[in-house]
Structures are given as structure tokens and as C-alpha cells.
Amino acid sequence: MTVKTVALSPETYARLRRHKRAGETFDDVVKRLTGKPRTIADFIGIWKDWPEGDFRKFERAIAEGRRRDRERTLRLLEGRE
């Protein structure tokens, strides 16, 4: 197994150590706290139980964010920001 060294501040080390359970290594703690890697397939159907109105609000918020991103990009390209 390849091993990597990670530098932690004393505060961060203490915080990580508080999460350590009996018999666990720090490697085990980090894996437990960060969860397992997920693929895009893990998210299939995640919104199926959302109420229609909430889903539409979410879609509008995404569209608005994209619109603002495009506008800001144009301003940056034109040197206005």
C-alpha cells in the first residue's frame, strides 16, 4: 500500500483525534468521515419525491444562476468588471 504524509495543525489533529473510535486508525477515521465515493448513478431518482412546485423553483433558481453567470462573463470579457 502506498502511504502519503499529510501535515495537520495541532488544532486539526486534535479535532480529528476526537472523532477516532477505539481500534480505528486515522486512515479509518478519514474514510468514515468523508464517506464512500459516489458515482452519478447514485443520484438517479433522488428528486422523484420532491413536490412539483419545489422542483420548479429549483429549476428557476438554476436558470437564474446560469443567466447571471453569462452576464458576468460578458462583463468580464468586455472589461467592465
N, C-alpha and C positions, 0 to 999 in steps of 0.2 A: 504494500500500500504506500502510495506517495504521501508524504507529510508536508504541510505548509505551516510556516510560523506566522502567527498573527500578533501584532502589538496592540495591547489594550491599556488604556489609562487605568490607574488604581481604582477609580470610581466605577468604570465599566466592568472591570474584573470582579469587583465586589457585587455589583448588580447581577452579573452572570452567575456568580457563585451562589447567590441566594436562590436561584432557580434550580440548582443542582440537587438531584434526589440521591438517596443512598444507593450506591452501586453504579451510578451513572458516571460516565466520563464527560469532559467538557464537549467533546465531539457529539455525544448523545444529546446533551442539553441543547446545543445549537440546532441539531436536526429536529428535535422535538418542538422547539420554539419557532422555527421557520417553516415547519410543515413540509409535506411532501411536494415535489414538483408537480405542476398541473399542466395538462395539455389543453388546447382549445376544445377538444371533445368533452372535457369535464364540464363545460359550461352549456352544453346543449340542453335546451329546455328550462334553463334557470329562470326565465321570465314568464313561463307559462301560467303561473298562478297570479300574476300581477293584475289588478283591476285595469280594464281598458283605459279609463281616464288617466290613471297614473302613468301607464305606458306611453300614452300620447304626450303627456307633459314631459316625460323623459326624452322622447323623440324631438320635441320642440326645443328643449334645452340643448341637445346635441347640435341641432341645426343652427341655433343662435350662436353657439360657441364656434362652430365652423365659419359662420358668416363673419364674426368678429376677427377670427384668425386671418381670413382672407383680406379683410380691410386693413388690418395692422401690417400684414406682409406687404401690401401695396404701398402703404405709407412709408415703411422702412425702405422699400426699393426706390421710392421717389425722394428719399432723404428728408421727409417731413417729420421724422421722429428721432 
